[in-house]
Amino acid sequence: MRLDKYLKVSRIIKRRTVANEACDAGRVEVNGKVARASYDVKIGDKIKVSLGQNERCYEVLEINEHALKENAADMYKII
């Protein structure tokens, strides 16, 4: 699954266009490297998102094409 879509489906970022813009601006890192929106997310990847003053790190636990609001938080673990 593409990185921008994963960020949207897991509800780390609300909109896919915002996720895409964050990737293009270099604000999203995967495993310590700046990642493009087209990066293929794998289980075990460590994603670091820097938006404004906030900087959060996540570990990918599962990849689902669709997720309900209640299940979205099960897709990652906050580090």
Biopython code that builds the backbone (N, CA, C, O; Angstrom):
import numpy as np
from Bio.PDB.StructureBuilder import StructureBuilder

atoms = [
    (1, "MET", "N", (0.841, -1.179, 0.000)),
    (1, "MET", "CA", (0.000, 0.000, 0.000)),
    (1, "MET", "C", (0.885, 1.241, 0.000)),
    (1, "MET", "O", (1.915, 1.282, 0.674)),
    (2, "ARG", "N", (0.478, 2.240, -0.755)),
    (2, "ARG", "CA", (1.230, 3.494, -0.815)),
    (2, "ARG", "C", (1.234, 4.178, 0.547)),
    (2, "ARG", "O", (0.296, 4.037, 1.332)),
    (3, "LEU", "N", (2.297, 4.915, 0.811)),
    (3, "LEU", "CA", (2.457, 5.599, 2.094)),
    (3, "LEU", "C", (1.343, 6.603, 2.345)),
    (3, "LEU", "O", (0.788, 6.641, 3.443)),
    (4, "ASP", "N", (1.003, 7.419, 1.349)),
    (4, "ASP", "CA", (-0.036, 8.431, 1.555)),
    (4, "ASP", "C", (-1.388, 7.779, 1.857)),
    (4, "ASP", "O", (-2.149, 8.284, 2.683)),
    (5, "LYS", "N", (-1.685, 6.674, 1.200)),
    (5, "LYS", "CA", (-2.949, 5.980, 1.465)),
    (5, "LYS", "C", (-2.932, 5.346, 2.853)),
    (5, "LYS", "O", (-3.944, 5.379, 3.553)),
    (6, "TYR", "N", (-1.805, 4.772, 3.262)),
    (6, "TYR", "CA", (-1.705, 4.175, 4.596)),
    (6, "TYR", "C", (-1.936, 5.230, 5.681)),
    (6, "TYR", "O", (-2.659, 4.979, 6.645)),
    (7, "LEU", "N", (-1.327, 6.401, 5.527)),
    (7, "LEU", "CA", (-1.497, 7.470, 6.512)),
    (7, "LEU", "C", (-2.955, 7.888, 6.630)),
    (7, "LEU", "O", (-3.421, 8.218, 7.720)),
    (8, "LYS", "N", (-3.678, 7.874, 5.510)),
    (8, "LYS", "CA", (-5.081, 8.257, 5.504)),
    (8, "LYS", "C", (-5.955, 7.154, 6.094)),
    (8, "LYS", "O", (-6.799, 7.432, 6.945)),
    (9, "VAL", "N", (-5.768, 5.905, 5.657)),
    (9, "VAL", "CA", (-6.602, 4.796, 6.118)),
    (9, "VAL", "C", (-6.417, 4.562, 7.618)),
    (9, "VAL", "O", (-7.381, 4.268, 8.325)),
    (10, "SER", "N", (-5.189, 4.692, 8.101)),
    (10, "SER", "CA", (-4.919, 4.488, 9.526)),
    (10, "SER", "C", (-5.309, 5.707, 10.362)),
    (10, "SER", "O", (-5.250, 5.672, 11.591)),
    (11, "ARG", "N", (-5.703, 6.778, 9.687)),
    (11, "ARG", "CA", (-6.136, 8.025, 10.320)),
    (11, "ARG", "C", (-5.017, 8.719, 11.100)),
    (11, "ARG", "O", (-5.279, 9.440, 12.063)),
    (12, "ILE", "N", (-3.778, 8.500, 10.682)),
    (12, "ILE", "CA", (-2.661, 9.270, 11.239)),
    (12, "ILE", "C", (-2.762, 10.696, 10.706)),
    (12, "ILE", "O", (-2.536, 11.660, 11.437)),
    (13, "ILE", "N", (-3.107, 10.820, 9.410)),
    (13, "ILE", "CA", (-3.385, 12.106, 8.774)),
    (13, "ILE", "C", (-4.785, 12.017, 8.186)),
    (13, "ILE", "O", (-5.140, 11.003, 7.586)),
    (14, "LYS", "N", (-5.588, 13.072, 8.350)),
    (14, "LYS", "CA", (-7.007, 13.002, 7.992)),
    (14, "LYS", "C", (-7.285, 12.848, 6.498)),
    (14, "LYS", "O", (-8.180, 12.097, 6.110)),
    (15, "ARG", "N", (-6.530, 13.546, 5.661)),
    (15, "ARG", "CA", (-6.822, 13.527, 4.220)),
    (15, "ARG", "C", (-5.614, 13.034, 3.436)),
    (15, "ARG", "O", (-4.467, 13.305, 3.795)),
    (16, "ARG", "N", (-5.892, 12.306, 2.360)),
    (16, "ARG", "CA", (-4.811, 11.757, 1.544)),
    (16, "ARG", "C", (-4.018, 12.870, 0.858)),
    (16, "ARG", "O", (-2.803, 12.751, 0.699)),
    (17, "THR", "N", (-4.682, 13.936, 0.455)),
    (17, "THR", "CA", (-3.953, 15.039, -0.192)),
    (17, "THR", "C", (-2.993, 15.701, 0.787)),
    (17, "THR", "O", (-1.895, 16.103, 0.402)),
    (18, "VAL", "N", (-3.400, 15.818, 2.055)),
    (18, "VAL", "CA", (-2.518, 16.380, 3.077)),
    (18, "VAL", "C", (-1.336, 15.447, 3.306)),
    (18, "VAL", "O", (-0.204, 15.904, 3.462)),
    (19, "ALA", "N", (-1.593, 14.143, 3.327)),
    (19, "ALA", "CA", (-0.521, 13.158, 3.487)),
    (19, "ALA", "C", (0.449, 13.235, 2.313)),
    (19, "ALA", "O", (1.664, 13.158, 2.499)),
    (20, "ASN", "N", (-0.088, 13.387, 1.108)),
    (20, "ASN", "CA", (0.737, 13.494, -0.099)),
    (20, "ASN", "C", (1.605, 14.747, -0.042)),
    (20, "ASN", "O", (2.789, 14.688, -0.371)),
    (21, "GLU", "N", (1.037, 15.874, 0.368)),
    (21, "GLU", "CA", (1.784, 17.127, 0.474)),
    (21, "GLU", "C", (2.865, 17.045, 1.555)),
    (21, "GLU", "O", (3.960, 17.579, 1.379)),
    (22, "ALA", "N", (2.559, 16.378, 2.670)),
    (22, "ALA", "CA", (3.544, 16.216, 3.743)),
    (22, "ALA", "C", (4.729, 15.391, 3.254)),
    (22, "ALA", "O", (5.876, 15.696, 3.582)),
    (23, "CYS", "N", (4.461, 14.353, 2.475)),
    (23, "CYS", "CA", (5.538, 13.527, 1.911)),
    (23, "CYS", "C", (6.382, 14.350, 0.943)),
    (23, "CYS", "O", (7.611, 14.282, 0.975)),
    (24, "ASP", "N", (5.730, 15.120, 0.090)),
    (24, "ASP", "CA", (6.449, 15.942, -0.886)),
    (24, "ASP", "C", (7.317, 16.997, -0.204)),
    (24, "ASP", "O", (8.369, 17.366, -0.724)),
    (25, "ALA", "N", (6.877, 17.486, 0.965)),
    (25, "ALA", "CA", (7.621, 18.514, 1.688)),
    (25, "ALA", "C", (8.740, 17.926, 2.549)),
    (25, "ALA", "O", (9.484, 18.669, 3.189)),
    (26, "GLY", "N", (8.863, 16.593, 2.568)),
    (26, "GLY", "CA", (9.924, 15.954, 3.340)),
    (26, "GLY", "C", (9.633, 15.849, 4.822)),
    (26, "GLY", "O", (10.559, 15.721, 5.623)),
    (27, "ARG", "N", (8.373, 15.901, 5.202)),
    (27, "ARG", "CA", (7.992, 15.852, 6.615)),
    (27, "ARG", "C", (7.688, 14.440, 7.102)),
    (27, "ARG", "O", (7.376, 14.245, 8.277)),
    (28, "VAL", "N", (7.777, 13.446, 6.204)),
    (28, "VAL", "CA", (7.500, 12.058, 6.570)),
    (28, "VAL", "C", (8.746, 11.225, 6.297)),
    (28, "VAL", "O", (9.281, 11.239, 5.189)),
    (29, "GLU", "N", (9.202, 10.501, 7.314)),
    (29, "GLU", "CA", (10.355, 9.620, 7.174)),
    (29, "GLU", "C", (9.931, 8.184, 7.443)),
    (29, "GLU", "O", (9.097, 7.927, 8.311)),
    (30, "VAL", "N", (10.503, 7.260, 6.704)),
    (30, "VAL", "CA", (10.279, 5.840, 6.947)),
    (30, "VAL", "C", (11.637, 5.196, 7.178)),
    (30, "VAL", "O", (12.525, 5.273, 6.330)),
    (31, "ASN", "N", (11.786, 4.566, 8.323)),
    (31, "ASN", "CA", (13.043, 3.918, 8.708)),
    (31, "ASN", "C", (14.234, 4.876, 8.618)),
    (31, "ASN", "O", (15.323, 4.489, 8.193)),
    (32, "GLY", "N", (14.015, 6.130, 9.022)),
    (32, "GLY", "CA", (15.092, 7.108, 9.078)),
    (32, "GLY", "C", (15.406, 7.828, 7.783)),
    (32, "GLY", "O", (16.331, 8.641, 7.749)),
    (33, "LYS", "N", (14.659, 7.555, 6.703)),
    (33, "LYS", "CA", (14.903, 8.223, 5.418)),
    (33, "LYS", "C", (13.641, 8.942, 4.980)),
    (33, "LYS", "O", (12.534, 8.442, 5.183)),
    (34, "VAL", "N", (13.803, 10.112, 4.381)),
    (34, "VAL", "CA", (12.660, 10.848, 3.853)),
    (34, "VAL", "C", (12.010, 9.995, 2.770)),
    (34, "VAL", "O", (12.685, 9.491, 1.872)),
    (35, "ALA", "N", (10.686, 9.840, 2.867)),
    (35, "ALA", "CA", (9.971, 8.944, 1.958)),
    (35, "ALA", "C", (9.018, 9.707, 1.056)),
    (35, "ALA", "O", (8.447, 10.725, 1.446)),
    (36, "ARG", "N", (8.858, 9.196, -0.154)),
    (36, "ARG", "CA", (7.895, 9.759, -1.098)),
    (36, "ARG", "C", (6.527, 9.146, -0.834)),
    (36, "ARG", "O", (6.421, 8.112, -0.175)),
    (37, "ALA", "N", (5.482, 9.786, -1.351)),
    (37, "ALA", "CA", (4.114, 9.302, -1.159)),
    (37, "ALA", "C", (3.919, 7.927, -1.791)),
    (37, "ALA", "O", (3.046, 7.172, -1.362)),
    (38, "SER", "N", (4.704, 7.596, -2.788)),
    (38, "SER", "CA", (4.551, 6.324, -3.493)),
    (38, "SER", "C", (5.293, 5.171, -2.817)),
    (38, "SER", "O", (5.268, 4.051, -3.326)),
    (39, "TYR", "N", (5.951, 5.416, -1.688)),
    (39, "TYR", "CA", (6.682, 4.372, -0.973)),
    (39, "TYR", "C", (5.726, 3.237, -0.600)),
    (39, "TYR", "O", (4.610, 3.496, -0.149)),
    (40, "ASP", "N", (6.147, 1.991, -0.781)),
    (40, "ASP", "CA", (5.333, 0.825, -0.469)),
    (40, "ASP", "C", (5.536, 0.441, 1.001)),
    (40, "ASP", "O", (6.599, -0.051, 1.379)),
    (41, "VAL", "N", (4.516, 0.669, 1.819)),
    (41, "VAL", "CA", (4.597, 0.422, 3.262)),
    (41, "VAL", "C", (4.592, -1.080, 3.536)),
    (41, "VAL", "O", (3.828, -1.834, 2.934)),
    (42, "LYS", "N", (5.467, -1.501, 4.464)),
    (42, "LYS", "CA", (5.539, -2.898, 4.867)),
    (42, "LYS", "C", (5.371, -2.996, 6.385)),
    (42, "LYS", "O", (5.637, -2.039, 7.113)),
    (43, "ILE", "N", (4.929, -4.157, 6.846)),
    (43, "ILE", "CA", (4.775, -4.379, 8.289)),
    (43, "ILE", "C", (6.155, -4.288, 8.936)),
    (43, "ILE", "O", (7.122, -4.868, 8.443)),
    (44, "GLY", "N", (6.235, -3.557, 10.040)),
    (44, "GLY", "CA", (7.497, -3.375, 10.748)),
    (44, "GLY", "C", (8.183, -2.059, 10.436)),
    (44, "GLY", "O", (9.137, -1.688, 11.119)),
    (45, "ASP", "N", (7.713, -1.336, 9.407)),
    (45, "ASP", "CA", (8.291, -0.033, 9.081)),
    (45, "ASP", "C", (8.056, 0.946, 10.227)),
    (45, "ASP", "O", (7.039, 0.881, 10.917)),
    (46, "LYS", "N", (9.007, 1.848, 10.418)),
    (46, "LYS", "CA", (8.876, 2.898, 11.426)),
    (46, "LYS", "C", (8.656, 4.223, 10.679)),
    (46, "LYS", "O", (9.509, 4.662, 9.907)),
    (47, "ILE", "N", (7.518, 4.839, 10.920)),
    (47, "ILE", "CA", (7.131, 6.069, 10.232)),
    (47, "ILE", "C", (7.213, 7.230, 11.210)),
    (47, "ILE", "O", (6.661, 7.165, 12.308)),
    (48, "LYS", "N", (7.906, 8.296, 10.807)),
    (48, "LYS", "CA", (8.027, 9.505, 11.627)),
    (48, "LYS", "C", (7.348, 10.640, 10.862)),
    (48, "LYS", "O", (7.715, 10.944, 9.727)),
    (49, "VAL", "N", (6.357, 11.260, 11.497)),
    (49, "VAL", "CA", (5.585, 12.336, 10.869)),
    (49, "VAL", "C", (5.831, 13.621, 11.650)),
    (49, "VAL", "O", (5.635, 13.655, 12.865)),
    (50, "SER", "N", (6.259, 14.683, 10.960)),
    (50, "SER", "CA", (6.504, 15.983, 11.579)),
    (50, "SER", "C", (5.572, 17.008, 10.951)),
    (50, "SER", "O", (5.786, 17.443, 9.820)),
    (51, "LEU", "N", (4.544, 17.390, 11.685)),
    (51, "LEU", "CA", (3.603, 18.407, 11.214)),
    (51, "LEU", "C", (3.563, 19.537, 12.237)),
    (51, "LEU", "O", (3.179, 19.326, 13.387)),
    (52, "GLY", "N", (3.953, 20.721, 11.822)),
    (52, "GLY", "CA", (3.990, 21.856, 12.743)),
    (52, "GLY", "C", (4.976, 21.598, 13.863)),
    (52, "GLY", "O", (6.127, 21.241, 13.615)),
    (53, "GLN", "N", (4.528, 21.778, 15.093)),
    (53, "GLN", "CA", (5.363, 21.537, 16.270)),
    (53, "GLN", "C", (5.379, 20.061, 16.670)),
    (53, "GLN", "O", (6.248, 19.622, 17.422)),
    (54, "ASN", "N", (4.400, 19.298, 16.154)),
    (54, "ASN", "CA", (4.249, 17.896, 16.547)),
    (54, "ASN", "C", (5.153, 16.986, 15.745)),
    (54, "ASN", "O", (5.307, 17.144, 14.534)),
    (55, "GLU", "N", (5.749, 16.027, 16.441)),
    (55, "GLU", "CA", (6.576, 15.017, 15.797)),
    (55, "GLU", "C", (6.250, 13.685, 16.465)),
    (55, "GLU", "O", (6.467, 13.515, 17.664)),
    (56, "ARG", "N", (5.730, 12.745, 15.683)),
    (56, "ARG", "CA", (5.329, 11.452, 16.228)),
    (56, "ARG", "C", (5.958, 10.332, 15.428)),
    (56, "ARG", "O", (6.197, 10.464, 14.228)),
    (57, "CYS", "N", (6.227, 9.215, 16.115)),
    (57, "CYS", "CA", (6.773, 8.022, 15.478)),
    (57, "CYS", "C", (5.786, 6.873, 15.641)),
    (57, "CYS", "O", (5.196, 6.696, 16.707)),
    (58, "TYR", "N", (5.613, 6.095, 14.578)),
    (58, "TYR", "CA", (4.691, 4.981, 14.567)),
    (58, "TYR", "C", (5.388, 3.748, 14.013)),
    (58, "TYR", "O", (6.298, 3.853, 13.190)),
    (59, "GLU", "N", (4.951, 2.573, 14.472)),
    (59, "GLU", "CA", (5.413, 1.317, 13.906)),
    (59, "GLU", "C", (4.220, 0.652, 13.244)),
    (59, "GLU", "O", (3.158, 0.541, 13.855)),
    (60, "VAL", "N", (4.377, 0.208, 12.001)),
    (60, "VAL", "CA", (3.302, -0.411, 11.245)),
    (60, "VAL", "C", (3.098, -1.836, 11.767)),
    (60, "VAL", "O", (4.024, -2.647, 11.756)),
    (61, "LEU", "N", (1.876, -2.133, 12.224)),
    (61, "LEU", "CA", (1.550, -3.470, 12.732)),
    (61, "LEU", "C", (0.763, -4.284, 11.718)),
    (61, "LEU", "O", (0.960, -5.494, 11.605)),
    (62, "GLU", "N", (-0.126, -3.631, 10.980)),
    (62, "GLU", "CA", (-0.892, -4.320, 9.949)),
    (62, "GLU", "C", (-1.275, -3.349, 8.854)),
    (62, "GLU", "O", (-1.280, -2.133, 9.045)),
    (63, "ILE", "N", (-1.599, -3.919, 7.691)),
    (63, "ILE", "CA", (-1.959, -3.110, 6.530)),
    (63, "ILE", "C", (-3.320, -3.574, 6.038)),
    (63, "ILE", "O", (-3.469, -4.719, 5.610)),
    (64, "ASN", "N", (-4.315, -2.691, 6.096)),
    (64, "ASN", "CA", (-5.672, -2.988, 5.633)),
    (64, "ASN", "C", (-6.064, -1.957, 4.582)),
    (64, "ASN", "O", (-5.739, -0.776, 4.708)),
    (65, "GLU", "N", (-6.758, -2.408, 3.551)),
    (65, "GLU", "CA", (-7.218, -1.480, 2.512)),
    (65, "GLU", "C", (-8.280, -0.525, 3.050)),
    (65, "GLU", "O", (-8.349, 0.632, 2.637)),
    (66, "HIS", "N", (-9.108, -1.018, 3.975)),
    (66, "HIS", "CA", (-10.158, -0.203, 4.581)),
    (66, "HIS", "C", (-10.142, -0.448, 6.083)),
    (66, "HIS", "O", (-9.857, -1.559, 6.530)),
    (67, "ALA", "N", (-10.441, 0.571, 6.853)),
    (67, "ALA", "CA", (-10.499, 0.410, 8.299)),
    (67, "ALA", "C", (-11.571, 1.330, 8.862)),
    (67, "ALA", "O", (-11.678, 2.496, 8.480)),
    (68, "LEU", "N", (-12.352, 0.790, 9.767)),
    (68, "LEU", "CA", (-13.329, 1.614, 10.463)),
    (68, "LEU", "C", (-12.598, 2.469, 11.489)),
    (68, "LEU", "O", (-11.459, 2.182, 11.858)),
    (69, "LYS", "N", (-13.263, 3.510, 11.937)),
    (69, "LYS", "CA", (-12.651, 4.425, 12.900)),
    (69, "LYS", "C", (-12.172, 3.684, 14.151)),
    (69, "LYS", "O", (-11.112, 3.994, 14.695)),
    (70, "GLU", "N", (-12.961, 2.703, 14.601)),
    (70, "GLU", "CA", (-12.616, 1.960, 15.810)),
    (70, "GLU", "C", (-11.387, 1.070, 15.604)),
    (70, "GLU", "O", (-10.624, 0.837, 16.541)),
    (71, "ASN", "N", (-11.196, 0.573, 14.373)),
    (71, "ASN", "CA", (-10.111, -0.372, 14.088)),
    (71, "ASN", "C", (-8.847, 0.285, 13.549)),
    (71, "ASN", "O", (-7.814, -0.374, 13.432)),
    (72, "ALA", "N", (-8.912, 1.563, 13.220)),
    (72, "ALA", "CA", (-7.776, 2.234, 12.584)),
    (72, "ALA", "C", (-6.550, 2.265, 13.503)),
    (72, "ALA", "O", (-5.422, 2.136, 13.025)),
    (73, "ALA", "N", (-6.751, 2.432, 14.785)),
    (73, "ALA", "CA", (-5.622, 2.521, 15.723)),
    (73, "ALA", "C", (-4.900, 1.186, 15.889)),
    (73, "ALA", "O", (-3.775, 1.158, 16.388)),
    (74, "ASP", "N", (-5.521, 0.085, 15.482)),
    (74, "ASP", "CA", (-4.885, -1.235, 15.565)),
    (74, "ASP", "C", (-3.840, -1.433, 14.476)),
    (74, "ASP", "O", (-3.063, -2.386, 14.532)),
    (75, "MET", "N", (-3.812, -0.550, 13.489)),
    (75, "MET", "CA", (-2.882, -0.691, 12.367)),
    (75, "MET", "C", (-1.477, -0.239, 12.706)),
    (75, "MET", "O", (-0.542, -0.555, 11.970)),
    (76, "TYR", "N", (-1.296, 0.496, 13.806)),
    (76, "TYR", "CA", (0.016, 1.020, 14.162)),
    (76, "TYR", "C", (0.186, 1.066, 15.674)),
    (76, "TYR", "O", (-0.772, 0.940, 16.436)),
    (77, "LYS", "N", (1.431, 1.251, 16.079)),
    (77, "LYS", "CA", (1.751, 1.432, 17.504)),
    (77, "LYS", "C", (2.571, 2.710, 17.605)),
    (77, "LYS", "O", (3.520, 2.905, 16.846)),
    (78, "ILE", "N", (2.205, 3.584, 18.546)),
    (78, "ILE", "CA", (2.956, 4.821, 18.758)),
    (78, "ILE", "C", (4.233, 4.488, 19.527)),
    (78, "ILE", "O", (4.201, 3.816, 20.558)),
    (79, "ILE", "N", (5.348, 4.970, 19.004)),
    (79, "ILE", "CA", (6.648, 4.704, 19.636)),
    (79, "ILE", "C", (7.049, 5.914, 20.465)),
    (79, "ILE", "O", (8.112, 5.911, 21.087)),
]
sb = StructureBuilder()
sb.init_structure("model")
sb.init_model(0)
sb.init_chain("A")
sb.init_seg("    ")
for serial, (resi, resn, name, xyz) in enumerate(atoms, 1):
    if name == "N":
        sb.init_residue(resn, " ", resi, " ")
    sb.init_atom(name, np.array(xyz, "f"), 0.0, 1.0, " ", f" {name:<3s}", serial, name[0])
structure = sb.get_structure()
